[in-house]
Amino acid sequence: MATGLYTSDAIYIQREKVESFIQNREKWAVLIPGYLHHELLNANNMIWVFQGDFGIIQKAVKVELQLKSSEPHQVLFDLVGLSDPINGDGSFEIKHQDESLLLTGSLTMKASGFLAGMMNPVLEKFVPQLVEQLVSQMALTVAKD
């Protein structure tokens, strides 16, 4: 199972601004590395399509994000593979540190089926990089707005 966990550097802006940003999935969907497009299905579900660079293979990946829980300081979700048998879960959480905020993102993904033996080692490299890039971009974007 591939896991990525990354915490941003200190963010010195209002907590409400960061909370509003993580609650609006459309704002951070466009920051996914390799973003192609997304579709908001309803209040709890959206589809992400992004170009994944899996070593020697580049592939469009389509997943459904299913919201599990949404608190002002935390978003929890499941990912269900639509184009490939890749499933997982993730979260974004805001924490206080002295006079600043930290944004932590986590993601776990696992391939199943015929290609699992080949895909899971690739995901182990891909997922941590994806999480670091996404959380870094989220922190930069929310600090600029």
N, CA, C and O atoms as a GROMACS GRO file, in nm:
protein
  580
    1MET      N    1   0.085  -0.117   0.000
    1MET     CA    2   0.000   0.000   0.000
    1MET      C    3   0.089   0.123   0.000
    1MET      O    4   0.177   0.136   0.086
    2ALA      N    5   0.069   0.213  -0.095
    2ALA     CA    6   0.148   0.335  -0.107
    2ALA      C    7   0.088   0.445  -0.021
    2ALA      O    8  -0.032   0.471  -0.027
    3THR      N    9   0.174   0.509   0.059
    3THR     CA   10   0.127   0.614   0.149
    3THR      C   11   0.213   0.738   0.136
    3THR      O   12   0.336   0.730   0.126
    4GLY      N   13   0.148   0.851   0.135
    4GLY     CA   14   0.217   0.979   0.134
    4GLY      C   15   0.162   1.066   0.245
    4GLY      O   16   0.041   1.072   0.266
    5LEU      N   17   0.251   1.134   0.316
    5LEU     CA   18   0.213   1.227   0.422
    5LEU      C   19   0.305   1.346   0.412
    5LEU      O   20   0.427   1.330   0.408
    6TYR      N   21   0.248   1.466   0.409
    6TYR     CA   22   0.330   1.585   0.398
    6TYR      C   23   0.265   1.699   0.473
    6TYR      O   24   0.143   1.716   0.468
    7THR      N   25   0.347   1.777   0.545
    7THR     CA   26   0.300   1.894   0.617
    7THR      C   27   0.368   2.016   0.560
    7THR      O   28   0.490   2.019   0.542
    8SER      N   29   0.288   2.118   0.532
    8SER     CA   30   0.340   2.242   0.475
    8SER      C   31   0.428   2.316   0.575
    8SER      O   32   0.427   2.287   0.695
    9ASP      N   33   0.503   2.409   0.523
    9ASP     CA   34   0.572   2.504   0.609
    9ASP      C   35   0.465   2.592   0.674
    9ASP      O   36   0.349   2.587   0.635
   10ALA      N   37   0.505   2.670   0.771
   10ALA     CA   38   0.412   2.756   0.843
   10ALA      C   39   0.338   2.849   0.747
   10ALA      O   40   0.398   2.908   0.657
   11ILE      N   41   0.208   2.861   0.768
   11ILE     CA   42   0.123   2.951   0.689
   11ILE      C   43   0.075   3.061   0.784
   11ILE      O   44   0.012   3.033   0.887
   12TYR      N   45   0.105   3.185   0.750
   12TYR     CA   46   0.070   3.297   0.836
   12TYR      C   47  -0.048   3.374   0.778
   12TYR      O   48  -0.033   3.488   0.734
   13ILE      N   49  -0.165   3.312   0.779
   13ILE     CA   50  -0.287   3.380   0.738
   13ILE      C   51  -0.400   3.336   0.830
   13ILE      O   52  -0.383   3.249   0.915
   14GLN      N   53  -0.516   3.397   0.811
   14GLN     CA   54  -0.630   3.366   0.897
   14GLN      C   55  -0.674   3.221   0.881
   14GLN      O   56  -0.681   3.167   0.771
   15ARG      N   57  -0.704   3.160   0.995
   15ARG     CA   58  -0.748   3.020   0.995
   15ARG      C   59  -0.872   3.000   0.909
   15ARG      O   60  -0.884   2.900   0.838
   16GLU      N   61  -0.965   3.094   0.915
   16GLU     CA   62  -1.090   3.082   0.839
   16GLU      C   63  -1.062   3.076   0.689
   16GLU      O   64  -1.133   3.007   0.616
   17LYS      N   65  -0.961   3.146   0.643
   17LYS     CA   66  -0.926   3.147   0.502
   17LYS      C   67  -0.876   3.008   0.457
   17LYS      O   68  -0.912   2.960   0.350
   18VAL      N   69  -0.793   2.945   0.541
   18VAL     CA   70  -0.742   2.811   0.510
   18VAL      C   71  -0.856   2.710   0.518
   18VAL      O   72  -0.866   2.621   0.434
   19GLU      N   73  -0.942   2.723   0.619
   19GLU     CA   74  -1.056   2.632   0.633
   19GLU      C   75  -1.148   2.640   0.512
   19GLU      O   76  -1.192   2.538   0.459
   20SER      N   77  -1.177   2.761   0.467
   20SER     CA   78  -1.262   2.780   0.350
   20SER      C   79  -1.199   2.714   0.228
   20SER      O   80  -1.270   2.654   0.147
   21PHE      N   81  -1.068   2.726   0.213
   21PHE     CA   82  -0.998   2.669   0.099
   21PHE      C   83  -1.007   2.516   0.097
   21PHE      O   84  -1.039   2.458  -0.006
   22ILE      N   85  -0.981   2.450   0.210
   22ILE     CA   86  -0.983   2.303   0.208
   22ILE      C   87  -1.126   2.249   0.195
   22ILE      O   88  -1.144   2.135   0.151
   23GLN      N   89  -1.225   2.328   0.232
   23GLN     CA   90  -1.364   2.284   0.217
   23GLN      C   91  -1.411   2.291   0.072
   23GLN      O   92  -1.504   2.220   0.034
   24ASN      N   93  -1.347   2.374  -0.009
   24ASN     CA   94  -1.386   2.390  -0.149
   24ASN      C   95  -1.297   2.301  -0.235
   24ASN      O   96  -1.192   2.344  -0.281
   25ARG      N   97  -1.340   2.179  -0.258
   25ARG     CA   98  -1.259   2.080  -0.331
   25ARG      C   99  -1.227   2.123  -0.473
   25ARG      O  100  -1.125   2.082  -0.529
   26GLU      N  101  -1.313   2.207  -0.532
   26GLU     CA  102  -1.285   2.253  -0.667
   26GLU      C  103  -1.162   2.344  -0.672
   26GLU      O  104  -1.093   2.348  -0.773
   27LYS      N  105  -1.135   2.415  -0.564
   27LYS     CA  106  -1.016   2.502  -0.560
   27LYS      C  107  -0.887   2.422  -0.558
   27LYS      O  108  -0.789   2.461  -0.621
   28TRP      N  109  -0.886   2.309  -0.486
   28TRP     CA  110  -0.761   2.234  -0.481
   28TRP      C  111  -0.753   2.121  -0.581
   28TRP      O  112  -0.645   2.065  -0.602
   29ALA      N  113  -0.863   2.085  -0.644
   29ALA     CA  114  -0.858   1.982  -0.748
   29ALA      C  115  -0.767   2.025  -0.863
   29ALA      O  116  -0.694   1.943  -0.920
   30VAL      N  117  -0.772   2.153  -0.898
   30VAL     CA  118  -0.692   2.204  -1.011
   30VAL      C  119  -0.543   2.207  -0.979
   30VAL      O  120  -0.462   2.226  -1.069
   31LEU      N  121  -0.506   2.188  -0.853
   31LEU     CA  122  -0.365   2.191  -0.811
   31LEU      C  123  -0.301   2.054  -0.812
   31LEU      O  124  -0.180   2.043  -0.789
   32ILE      N  125  -0.377   1.948  -0.839
   32ILE     CA  126  -0.323   1.813  -0.844
   32ILE      C  127  -0.218   1.807  -0.955
   32ILE      O  128  -0.248   1.845  -1.068
   33PRO      N  129  -0.099   1.759  -0.926
   33PRO     CA  130   0.001   1.746  -1.033
   33PRO      C  131  -0.054   1.662  -1.148
   33PRO      O  132  -0.106   1.553  -1.127
   34GLY      N  133  -0.041   1.712  -1.270
   34GLY     CA  134  -0.093   1.643  -1.386
   34GLY      C  135  -0.242   1.664  -1.409
   34GLY      O  136  -0.303   1.592  -1.488
   35TYR      N  137  -0.302   1.762  -1.340
   35TYR     CA  138  -0.445   1.789  -1.350
   35TYR      C  139  -0.490   1.801  -1.496
   35TYR      O  140  -0.429   1.873  -1.574
   36LEU      N  141  -0.597   1.729  -1.531
   36LEU     CA  142  -0.658   1.743  -1.663
   36LEU      C  143  -0.796   1.809  -1.651
   36LEU      O  144  -0.823   1.908  -1.719
   37HIS      N  145  -0.882   1.753  -1.565
   37HIS     CA  146  -1.012   1.814  -1.539
   37HIS      C  147  -1.078   1.745  -1.421
   37HIS      O  148  -1.032   1.642  -1.373
   38HIS      N  149  -1.188   1.805  -1.375
   38HIS     CA  150  -1.267   1.745  -1.268
   38HIS      C  151  -1.414   1.772  -1.294
   38HIS      O  152  -1.451   1.858  -1.374
   39GLU      N  153  -1.496   1.696  -1.225
   39GLU     CA  154  -1.641   1.711  -1.238
   39GLU      C  155  -1.702   1.695  -1.100
   39GLU      O  156  -1.680   1.594  -1.033
   40LEU      N  157  -1.778   1.794  -1.059
   40LEU     CA  158  -1.847   1.788  -0.930
   40LEU      C  159  -1.979   1.716  -0.952
   40LEU      O  160  -2.068   1.767  -1.021
   41LEU      N  161  -1.993   1.596  -0.893
   41LEU     CA  162  -2.114   1.515  -0.912
   41LEU      C  163  -2.227   1.560  -0.821
   41LEU      O  164  -2.343   1.569  -0.863
   42ASN      N  165  -2.193   1.588  -0.696
   42ASN     CA  166  -2.289   1.635  -0.596
   42ASN      C  167  -2.209   1.693  -0.480
   42ASN      O  168  -2.087   1.711  -0.492
   43ALA      N  169  -2.274   1.722  -0.368
   43ALA     CA  170  -2.204   1.785  -0.256
   43ALA      C  171  -2.093   1.697  -0.197
   43ALA      O  172  -2.001   1.750  -0.135
   44ASN      N  173  -2.102   1.566  -0.214
   44ASN     CA  174  -2.004   1.477  -0.151
   44ASN      C  175  -1.911   1.404  -0.249
   44ASN      O  176  -1.811   1.347  -0.206
   45ASN      N  177  -1.941   1.406  -0.376
   45ASN     CA  178  -1.863   1.327  -0.471
   45ASN      C  179  -1.816   1.412  -0.588
   45ASN      O  180  -1.889   1.498  -0.638
   46MET      N  181  -1.692   1.388  -0.630
   46MET     CA  182  -1.641   1.452  -0.749
   46MET      C  183  -1.547   1.357  -0.820
   46MET      O  184  -1.493   1.264  -0.760
   47ILE      N  185  -1.528   1.379  -0.947
   47ILE     CA  186  -1.436   1.297  -1.027
   47ILE      C  187  -1.313   1.382  -1.058
   47ILE      O  188  -1.324   1.496  -1.101
   48TRP      N  189  -1.195   1.322  -1.035
   48TRP     CA  190  -1.068   1.384  -1.070
   48TRP      C  191  -1.011   1.306  -1.188
   48TRP      O  192  -1.015   1.184  -1.190
   49VAL      N  193  -0.958   1.378  -1.284
   49VAL     CA  194  -0.884   1.314  -1.393
   49VAL      C  195  -0.749   1.385  -1.400
   49VAL      O  196  -0.742   1.507  -1.417
   50PHE      N  197  -0.643   1.308  -1.387
   50PHE     CA  198  -0.509   1.366  -1.393
   50PHE      C  199  -0.415   1.273  -1.468
   50PHE      O  200  -0.438   1.153  -1.476
   51GLN      N  201  -0.311   1.331  -1.521
   51GLN     CA  202  -0.208   1.257  -1.594
   51GLN      C  203  -0.105   1.209  -1.493
   51GLN      O  204  -0.034   1.290  -1.433
   52GLY      N  205  -0.096   1.080  -1.474
   52GLY     CA  206   0.001   1.025  -1.380
   52GLY      C  207   0.128   0.985  -1.453
   52GLY      O  208   0.122   0.923  -1.559
   53ASP      N  209   0.241   1.021  -1.397
   53ASP     CA  210   0.370   0.982  -1.453
   53ASP      C  211   0.420   0.866  -1.368
   53ASP      O  212   0.474   0.886  -1.260
   54PHE      N  213   0.401   0.745  -1.419
   54PHE     CA  214   0.435   0.624  -1.346
   54PHE      C  215   0.565   0.564  -1.400
   54PHE      O  216   0.567   0.449  -1.446
   55GLY      N  217   0.673   0.642  -1.394
   55GLY     CA  218   0.800   0.592  -1.445
   55GLY      C  219   0.802   0.597  -1.596
   55GLY      O  220   0.802   0.705  -1.655
   56ILE      N  221   0.804   0.482  -1.659
   56ILE     CA  222   0.808   0.478  -1.805
   56ILE      C  223   0.670   0.492  -1.868
   56ILE      O  224   0.658   0.504  -1.990
   57ILE      N  225   0.567   0.491  -1.786
   57ILE     CA  226   0.430   0.499  -1.836
   57ILE      C  227   0.367   0.630  -1.792
   57ILE      O  228   0.372   0.665  -1.674
   58GLN      N  229   0.307   0.703  -1.885
   58GLN     CA  230   0.223   0.818  -1.852
   58GLN      C  231   0.081   0.780  -1.889
   58GLN      O  232   0.055   0.732  -1.999
   59LYS      N  233  -0.011   0.804  -1.795
   59LYS     CA  234  -0.146   0.753  -1.814
   59LYS      C  235  -0.245   0.848  -1.750
   59LYS      O  236  -0.220   0.901  -1.641
   60ALA      N  237  -0.358   0.869  -1.816
   60ALA     CA  238  -0.466   0.945  -1.756
   60ALA      C  239  -0.535   0.855  -1.654
   60ALA      O  240  -0.574   0.743  -1.685
   61VAL      N  241  -0.550   0.905  -1.534
   61VAL     CA  242  -0.611   0.830  -1.424
   61VAL      C  243  -0.739   0.902  -1.384
   61VAL      O  244  -0.740   1.024  -1.365
   62LYS      N  245  -0.847   0.826  -1.370
   62LYS     CA  246  -0.977   0.882  -1.334
   62LYS      C  247  -1.020   0.817  -1.203
   62LYS      O  248  -1.035   0.695  -1.195
   63VAL      N  249  -1.041   0.901  -1.100
   63VAL     CA  250  -1.084   0.851  -0.970
   63VAL      C  251  -1.203   0.933  -0.920
   63VAL      O  252  -1.219   1.050  -0.955
   64GLU      N  253  -1.284   0.868  -0.840
   64GLU     CA  254  -1.393   0.940  -0.775
   64GLU      C  255  -1.356   0.967  -0.630
   64GLU      O  256  -1.321   0.875  -0.556
   65LEU      N  257  -1.362   1.093  -0.592
   65LEU     CA  258  -1.341   1.133  -0.454
   65LEU      C  259  -1.476   1.131  -0.384
   65LEU      O  260  -1.569   1.201  -0.423
   66GLN      N  261  -1.486   1.049  -0.279
   66GLN     CA  262  -1.610   1.038  -0.203
   66GLN      C  263  -1.585   1.094  -0.063
   66GLN      O  264  -1.510   1.036   0.015
   67LEU      N  265  -1.646   1.206  -0.034
   67LEU     CA  266  -1.627   1.273   0.094
   67LEU      C  267  -1.682   1.187   0.208
   67LEU      O  268  -1.798   1.146   0.205
   68LYS      N  269  -1.596   1.162   0.309
   68LYS     CA  270  -1.639   1.084   0.426
   68LYS      C  271  -1.678   1.176   0.540
   68LYS      O  272  -1.776   1.153   0.610
   69SER      N  273  -1.600   1.282   0.558
   69SER     CA  274  -1.622   1.372   0.670
   69SER      C  275  -1.567   1.509   0.634
   69SER      O  276  -1.463   1.520   0.569
   70SER      N  277  -1.637   1.611   0.677
   70SER     CA  278  -1.593   1.747   0.649
   70SER      C  279  -1.618   1.834   0.770
   70SER      O  280  -1.731   1.872   0.799
   71GLU      N  281  -1.511   1.866   0.840
   71GLU     CA  282  -1.514   1.958   0.952
   71GLU      C  283  -1.439   2.083   0.907
   71GLU      O  284  -1.363   2.075   0.810
   72PRO      N  285  -1.457   2.198   0.972
   72PRO     CA  286  -1.384   2.317   0.927
   72PRO      C  287  -1.233   2.296   0.918
   72PRO      O  288  -1.168   2.352   0.830
   73HIS      N  289  -1.176   2.217   1.009
   73HIS     CA  290  -1.030   2.200   1.013
   73HIS      C  291  -0.982   2.072   0.944
   73HIS      O  292  -0.862   2.047   0.938
   74GLN      N  293  -1.076   1.989   0.892
   74GLN     CA  294  -1.034   1.860   0.839
   74GLN      C  295  -1.132   1.809   0.733
   74GLN      O  296  -1.253   1.822   0.746
   75VAL      N  297  -1.075   1.750   0.627
   75VAL     CA  298  -1.154   1.685   0.522
   75VAL      C  299  -1.101   1.542   0.508
   75VAL      O  300  -0.981   1.522   0.489
   76LEU      N  301  -1.190   1.444   0.517
   76LEU     CA  302  -1.154   1.303   0.499
   76LEU      C  303  -1.229   1.249   0.377
   76LEU      O  304  -1.347   1.279   0.358
   77PHE      N  305  -1.160   1.169   0.294
   77PHE     CA  306  -1.224   1.120   0.173
   77PHE      C  307  -1.171   0.982   0.135
   77PHE      O  308  -1.062   0.941   0.176
   78ASP      N  309  -1.251   0.911   0.056
   78ASP     CA  310  -1.211   0.786  -0.007
   78ASP      C  311  -1.189   0.814  -0.155
   78ASP      O  312  -1.252   0.904  -0.211
   79LEU      N  313  -1.101   0.737  -0.217
   79LEU     CA  314  -1.081   0.743  -0.362
   79LEU      C  315  -1.116   0.608  -0.421
   79LEU      O  316  -1.072   0.504  -0.372
   80VAL      N  317  -1.197   0.609  -0.526
   80VAL     CA  318  -1.236   0.488  -0.594
   80VAL      C  319  -1.191   0.500  -0.739
   80VAL      O  320  -1.232   0.593  -0.810
   81GLY      N  321  -1.108   0.408  -0.784
   81GLY     CA  322  -1.059   0.410  -0.921
   81GLY      C  323  -1.169   0.384  -1.021
   81GLY      O  324  -1.243   0.286  -1.008
   82LEU      N  325  -1.181   0.470  -1.119
   82LEU     CA  326  -1.280   0.452  -1.225
   82LEU      C  327  -1.215   0.401  -1.354
   82LEU      O  328  -1.276   0.324  -1.428
   83SER      N  329  -1.092   0.443  -1.380
   83SER     CA  330  -1.022   0.399  -1.500
   83SER      C  331  -0.933   0.278  -1.474
   83SER      O  332  -0.902   0.202  -1.566
   84ASP      N  333  -0.894   0.260  -1.350
   84ASP     CA  334  -0.805   0.152  -1.310
   84ASP      C  335  -0.845   0.104  -1.172
   84ASP      O  336  -0.906   0.179  -1.096
   85PRO      N  337  -0.814  -0.022  -1.138
   85PRO     CA  338  -0.849  -0.071  -1.004
   85PRO      C  339  -0.750  -0.020  -0.898
   85PRO      O  340  -0.673  -0.097  -0.840
   86ILE      N  341  -0.755   0.111  -0.876
   86ILE     CA  342  -0.671   0.176  -0.774
   86ILE      C  343  -0.765   0.245  -0.678
   86ILE      O  344  -0.844   0.331  -0.718
   87ASN      N  345  -0.758   0.209  -0.551
   87ASN     CA  346  -0.845   0.266  -0.449
   87ASN      C  347  -0.761   0.318  -0.333
   87ASN      O  348  -0.644   0.282  -0.318
   88GLY      N  349  -0.822   0.402  -0.252
   88GLY     CA  350  -0.748   0.454  -0.137
   88GLY      C  351  -0.830   0.552  -0.057
   88GLY      O  352  -0.953   0.559  -0.070
   89ASP      N  353  -0.760   0.626   0.027
   89ASP     CA  354  -0.825   0.729   0.107
   89ASP      C  355  -0.723   0.839   0.136
   89ASP      O  356  -0.603   0.824   0.113
   90GLY      N  357  -0.776   0.950   0.187
   90GLY     CA  358  -0.687   1.062   0.216
   90GLY      C  359  -0.752   1.164   0.306
   90GLY      O  360  -0.868   1.150   0.344
   91SER      N  361  -0.674   1.267   0.339
   91SER     CA  362  -0.725   1.372   0.424
   91SER      C  363  -0.640   1.498   0.409
   91SER      O  364  -0.526   1.495   0.362
   92PHE      N  365  -0.700   1.610   0.450
   92PHE     CA  366  -0.629   1.736   0.469
   92PHE      C  367  -0.669   1.788   0.605
   92PHE      O  368  -0.787   1.784   0.641
   93GLU      N  369  -0.571   1.836   0.682
   93GLU     CA  370  -0.599   1.882   0.817
   93GLU      C  371  -0.518   2.007   0.848
   93GLU      O  372  -0.401   2.018   0.810
   94ILE      N  373  -0.582   2.101   0.917
   94ILE     CA  374  -0.518   2.225   0.959
   94ILE      C  375  -0.488   2.215   1.108
   94ILE      O  376  -0.575   2.177   1.187
   95LYS      N  377  -0.364   2.249   1.146
   95LYS     CA  378  -0.326   2.250   1.287
   95LYS      C  379  -0.255   2.381   1.320
   95LYS      O  380  -0.192   2.442   1.234
   96HIS      N  381  -0.267   2.423   1.446
   96HIS     CA  382  -0.196   2.542   1.494
   96HIS      C  383  -0.053   2.506   1.532
   96HIS      O  384  -0.027   2.398   1.585
   97GLN      N  385   0.038   2.598   1.503
   97GLN     CA  386   0.176   2.587   1.552
   97GLN      C  387   0.219   2.729   1.586
   97GLN      O  388   0.241   2.811   1.497
   98ASP      N  389   0.231   2.757   1.714
   98ASP     CA  390   0.264   2.892   1.760
   98ASP      C  391   0.165   2.991   1.700
   98ASP      O  392   0.044   2.981   1.725
   99GLU      N  393   0.213   3.087   1.621
   99GLU     CA  394   0.125   3.188   1.561
   99GLU      C  395   0.091   3.157   1.416
   99GLU      O  396   0.038   3.243   1.345
  100SER      N  397   0.121   3.038   1.371
  100SER     CA  398   0.096   3.002   1.231
  100SER      C  399   0.009   2.878   1.223
  100SER      O  400  -0.029   2.819   1.325
  101LEU      N  401  -0.020   2.839   1.101
  101LEU     CA  402  -0.097   2.718   1.074
  101LEU      C  403  -0.013   2.622   0.992
  101LEU      O  404   0.074   2.664   0.916
  102LEU      N  405  -0.041   2.496   1.009
  102LEU     CA  406   0.022   2.392   0.927
  102LEU      C  407  -0.090   2.318   0.854
  102LEU      O  408  -0.195   2.290   0.912
  103LEU      N  409  -0.066   2.287   0.728
  103LEU     CA  410  -0.160   2.208   0.650
  103LEU      C  411  -0.094   2.074   0.623
  103LEU      O  412   0.014   2.066   0.565
  104THR      N  413  -0.162   1.967   0.667
  104THR     CA  414  -0.110   1.832   0.647
  104THR      C  415  -0.202   1.757   0.552
  104THR      O  416  -0.324   1.758   0.568
  105GLY      N  417  -0.142   1.692   0.454
  105GLY     CA  418  -0.217   1.609   0.361
  105GLY      C  419  -0.168   1.467   0.369
  105GLY      O  420  -0.049   1.443   0.388
  106SER      N  421  -0.258   1.373   0.355
  106SER     CA  422  -0.220   1.232   0.351
  106SER      C  423  -0.300   1.162   0.243
  106SER      O  424  -0.413   1.200   0.213
  107LEU      N  425  -0.239   1.060   0.185
  107LEU     CA  426  -0.304   0.983   0.081
  107LEU      C  427  -0.248   0.842   0.083
  107LEU      O  428  -0.127   0.821   0.094
  108THR      N  429  -0.337   0.745   0.074
  108THR     CA  430  -0.301   0.604   0.063
  108THR      C  431  -0.369   0.548  -0.060
  108THR      O  432  -0.489   0.569  -0.080
  109MET      N  433  -0.293   0.478  -0.143
  109MET     CA  434  -0.350   0.417  -0.263
  109MET      C  435  -0.296   0.276  -0.280
  109MET      O  436  -0.181   0.247  -0.246
  110LYS      N  437  -0.381   0.190  -0.333
  110LYS     CA  438  -0.341   0.051  -0.357
  110LYS      C  439  -0.408   0.001  -0.484
  110LYS      O  440  -0.528   0.020  -0.505
  111ALA      N  441  -0.329  -0.061  -0.569
  111ALA     CA  442  -0.382  -0.121  -0.690
  111ALA      C  443  -0.424  -0.265  -0.661
  111ALA      O  444  -0.367  -0.331  -0.574
  112SER      N  445  -0.523  -0.311  -0.733
  112SER     CA  446  -0.565  -0.451  -0.721
  112SER      C  447  -0.581  -0.507  -0.862
  112SER      O  448  -0.569  -0.434  -0.960
  113GLY      N  449  -0.609  -0.633  -0.870
  113GLY     CA  450  -0.632  -0.694  -1.000
  113GLY      C  451  -0.504  -0.740  -1.068
  113GLY      O  452  -0.399  -0.756  -1.005
  114PHE      N  453  -0.516  -0.759  -1.197
  114PHE     CA  454  -0.411  -0.818  -1.280
  114PHE      C  455  -0.279  -0.741  -1.275
  114PHE      O  456  -0.172  -0.803  -1.270
  115LEU      N  457  -0.284  -0.608  -1.275
  115LEU     CA  458  -0.162  -0.527  -1.280
  115LEU      C  459  -0.111  -0.482  -1.142
  115LEU      O  460  -0.018  -0.403  -1.135
  116ALA      N  461  -0.170  -0.532  -1.036
  116ALA     CA  462  -0.133  -0.488  -0.901
  116ALA      C  463   0.016  -0.508  -0.873
  116ALA      O  464   0.079  -0.421  -0.814
  117GLY      N  465   0.072  -0.620  -0.914
  117GLY     CA  466   0.213  -0.648  -0.889
  117GLY      C  467   0.306  -0.547  -0.953
  117GLY      O  468   0.413  -0.519  -0.900
  118MET      N  469   0.266  -0.493  -1.066
  118MET     CA  470   0.346  -0.392  -1.133
  118MET      C  471   0.314  -0.251  -1.083
  118MET      O  472   0.404  -0.168  -1.068
  119MET      N  473   0.186  -0.222  -1.057
  119MET     CA  474   0.144  -0.087  -1.021
  119MET      C  475   0.178  -0.048  -0.878
  119MET      O  476   0.214   0.068  -0.854
  120ASN      N  477   0.168  -0.139  -0.782
  120ASN     CA  478   0.192  -0.100  -0.643
  120ASN      C  479   0.333  -0.048  -0.617
  120ASN      O  480   0.347   0.051  -0.545
  121PRO      N  481   0.439  -0.108  -0.672
  121PRO     CA  482   0.573  -0.049  -0.653
  121PRO      C  483   0.585   0.090  -0.715
  121PRO      O  484   0.655   0.176  -0.662
  122VAL      N  485   0.518   0.112  -0.827
  122VAL     CA  486   0.519   0.244  -0.890
  122VAL      C  487   0.444   0.344  -0.804
  122VAL      O  488   0.488   0.458  -0.786
  123LEU      N  489   0.329   0.303  -0.750
  123LEU     CA  490   0.251   0.391  -0.662
  123LEU      C  491   0.330   0.430  -0.538
  123LEU      O  492   0.313   0.541  -0.487
  124GLU      N  493   0.416   0.340  -0.488
  124GLU     CA  494   0.495   0.372  -0.369
  124GLU      C  495   0.589   0.490  -0.391
  124GLU      O  496   0.622   0.560  -0.296
  125LYS      N  497   0.631   0.513  -0.514
  125LYS     CA  498   0.712   0.630  -0.546
  125LYS      C  499   0.625   0.750  -0.581
  125LYS      O  500   0.656   0.863  -0.545
  126PHE      N  501   0.516   0.724  -0.652
  126PHE     CA  502   0.429   0.829  -0.704
  126PHE      C  503   0.349   0.901  -0.595
  126PHE      O  504   0.343   1.024  -0.595
  127VAL      N  505   0.289   0.827  -0.503
  127VAL     CA  506   0.197   0.885  -0.404
  127VAL      C  507   0.266   0.986  -0.312
  127VAL      O  508   0.213   1.096  -0.295
  128PRO      N  509   0.382   0.956  -0.252
  128PRO     CA  510   0.446   1.058  -0.166
  128PRO      C  511   0.480   1.188  -0.242
  128PRO      O  512   0.466   1.297  -0.187
  129GLN      N  513   0.523   1.176  -0.367
  129GLN     CA  514   0.554   1.295  -0.446
  129GLN      C  515   0.427   1.374  -0.477
  129GLN      O  516   0.427   1.497  -0.471
  130LEU      N  517   0.319   1.304  -0.509
  130LEU     CA  518   0.192   1.368  -0.537
  130LEU      C  519   0.144   1.448  -0.416
  130LEU      O  520   0.104   1.564  -0.430
  131VAL      N  521   0.149   1.387  -0.298
  131VAL     CA  522   0.102   1.453  -0.177
  131VAL      C  523   0.187   1.576  -0.147
  131VAL      O  524   0.134   1.683  -0.117
  132GLU      N  525   0.319   1.562  -0.155
  132GLU     CA  526   0.407   1.677  -0.127
  132GLU      C  527   0.380   1.792  -0.223
  132GLU      O  528   0.368   1.907  -0.181
  133GLN      N  529   0.369   1.762  -0.351
  133GLN     CA  530   0.345   1.868  -0.450
  133GLN      C  531   0.208   1.932  -0.430
  133GLN      O  532   0.196   2.054  -0.439
  134LEU      N  533   0.106   1.852  -0.402
  134LEU     CA  534  -0.029   1.906  -0.385
  134LEU      C  535  -0.037   1.994  -0.260
  134LEU      O  536  -0.089   2.106  -0.267
  135VAL      N  537   0.012   1.946  -0.147
  135VAL     CA  538   0.005   2.025  -0.023
  135VAL      C  539   0.087   2.154  -0.037
  135VAL      O  540   0.044   2.259   0.009
  136SER      N  541   0.203   2.146  -0.098
  136SER     CA  542   0.286   2.266  -0.119
  136SER      C  543   0.211   2.368  -0.204
  136SER      O  544   0.211   2.487  -0.172
  137GLN      N  545   0.149   2.323  -0.313
  137GLN     CA  546   0.073   2.413  -0.399
  137GLN      C  547  -0.050   2.470  -0.327
  137GLN      O  548  -0.084   2.587  -0.346
  138MET      N  549  -0.116   2.388  -0.246
  138MET     CA  550  -0.231   2.435  -0.169
  138MET      C  551  -0.188   2.547  -0.074
  138MET      O  552  -0.254   2.651  -0.067
  139ALA      N  553  -0.077   2.527  -0.003
  139ALA     CA  554  -0.028   2.627   0.093
  139ALA      C  555   0.009   2.757   0.021
  139ALA      O  556  -0.023   2.866   0.068
  140LEU      N  557   0.077   2.745  -0.093
  140LEU     CA  558   0.115   2.865  -0.170
  140LEU      C  559  -0.008   2.939  -0.221
  140LEU      O  560  -0.016   3.061  -0.212
  141THR      N  561  -0.103   2.864  -0.274
  141THR     CA  562  -0.223   2.925  -0.331
  141THR      C  563  -0.305   2.996  -0.225
  141THR      O  564  -0.349   3.109  -0.246
  142VAL      N  565  -0.326   2.933  -0.112
  142VAL     CA  566  -0.408   2.994  -0.008
  142VAL      C  567  -0.337   3.116   0.052
  142VAL      O  568  -0.403   3.211   0.096
  143ALA      N  569  -0.205   3.115   0.055
  143ALA     CA  570  -0.129   3.230   0.106
  143ALA      C  571  -0.136   3.349   0.011
  143ALA      O  572  -0.128   3.464   0.055
  144LYS      N  573  -0.151   3.323  -0.119
  144LYS     CA  574  -0.157   3.430  -0.221
  144LYS      C  575  -0.294   3.495  -0.229
  144LYS      O  576  -0.305   3.615  -0.253
  145ASP      N  577  -0.399   3.416  -0.208
  145ASP     CA  578  -0.537   3.468  -0.224
  145ASP      C  579  -0.574   3.573  -0.123
  145ASP      O  580  -0.685   3.625  -0.126
   0.00000   0.00000   0.00000
